[in-house]
Amino acid sequence: MSTFKAKVFVTLKPSILDPQGRTVERALSHLDHGNVSGVRVGKYIELTLSGSRAEVEAQLKDITENVLSNPVMEDARWEISEQQGEERVGA
């Protein structure tokens, strides 16, 4: 059984207003970053899944479309990579 690390990126569709992105854009402008525009805020989610690649990809598609995003308002994409051994995180 293989272990996979998935990174899911969820963003509002271009036709959906993004009040949080607009607020960040205004704040950046007030902090002398007036050259920044078109700010959009989204979600980034990491998951670790185990199983065959085909099973994990099918499960990830279901999770992304039915749990992590609202397909009516959001676009979602993911990246998946097979993990080789244990990952360690240091302080």
C-alpha positions as CSV (number, residue, x, y, z in Angstrom):
1,M,0.0,0.0,0.0
2,S,1.4,3.4,-1.0
3,T,1.1,6.7,0.9
4,F,0.4,9.9,-1.0
5,K,0.5,13.6,0.0
6,A,-2.2,15.7,-1.7
7,K,-2.3,19.4,-1.9
8,V,-5.7,20.9,-2.7
9,F,-6.2,24.5,-3.9
10,V,-9.7,26.0,-3.8
11,T,-10.4,29.4,-5.3
12,L,-13.6,31.4,-6.0
13,K,-14.6,31.3,-9.7
14,P,-13.7,34.5,-11.5
15,S,-17.4,35.5,-11.7
16,I,-17.8,35.4,-7.9
17,L,-17.1,38.5,-5.9
18,D,-14.3,38.1,-3.3
19,P,-14.9,40.6,-0.5
20,Q,-12.0,39.1,1.5
21,G,-9.6,39.5,-1.4
22,R,-10.8,43.1,-1.8
23,T,-10.2,43.8,1.9
24,V,-6.7,42.5,1.6
25,E,-6.1,44.5,-1.5
26,R,-7.2,47.7,0.2
27,A,-5.0,47.0,3.2
28,L,-2.0,46.4,1.0
29,S,-2.7,49.8,-0.7
30,H,-2.8,51.5,2.7
31,L,0.5,49.9,3.5
32,D,2.1,51.5,0.4
33,H,1.7,48.5,-1.9
34,G,-0.5,50.2,-4.3
35,N,0.9,48.3,-7.3
36,V,-0.9,45.1,-6.1
37,S,-4.3,44.4,-7.7
38,G,-6.7,41.5,-8.4
39,V,-6.2,39.9,-5.0
40,R,-8.2,36.7,-4.6
41,V,-8.3,34.7,-1.3
42,G,-8.7,30.9,-1.4
43,K,-8.1,27.8,0.6
44,Y,-5.1,25.4,0.7
45,I,-5.6,22.0,2.3
46,E,-3.0,19.1,2.7
47,L,-4.1,15.5,3.1
48,T,-2.2,12.2,3.4
49,L,-4.0,9.2,1.9
50,S,-3.0,5.6,1.5
51,G,-4.0,3.0,-1.1
52,S,-3.4,2.5,-4.8
53,R,-2.8,5.6,-6.8
54,A,-6.1,5.0,-8.8
55,E,-8.1,4.6,-5.5
56,V,-6.5,7.6,-3.9
57,E,-7.1,9.8,-7.0
58,A,-10.8,8.8,-7.1
59,Q,-11.2,9.4,-3.4
60,L,-9.4,12.7,-3.6
61,K,-11.7,13.8,-6.5
62,D,-14.8,12.9,-4.4
63,I,-13.4,14.7,-1.3
64,T,-12.5,17.8,-3.3
65,E,-15.7,18.1,-5.1
66,N,-18.1,17.2,-2.3
67,V,-16.4,18.2,0.9
68,L,-13.6,20.8,0.4
69,S,-15.3,23.0,-2.3
70,N,-18.6,24.2,-3.6
71,P,-18.4,23.5,-7.3
72,V,-21.1,26.1,-8.0
73,M,-18.9,29.0,-6.6
74,E,-15.4,27.6,-6.5
75,D,-12.7,26.0,-8.7
76,A,-10.6,23.3,-7.2
77,R,-7.4,21.5,-8.3
78,W,-5.0,19.2,-6.6
79,E,-1.4,18.0,-6.7
80,I,-0.6,14.5,-5.6
81,S,2.8,12.9,-4.9
82,E,3.8,9.5,-3.5
83,Q,5.6,9.7,-0.2
84,Q,8.9,7.9,0.2
85,G,9.4,7.1,3.9
86,E,8.5,9.2,6.9
87,E,8.4,13.0,6.7
88,R,9.8,14.8,9.7
89,V,9.0,18.3,10.7
90,G,11.4,20.2,12.9
91,A,10.8,23.0,15.3
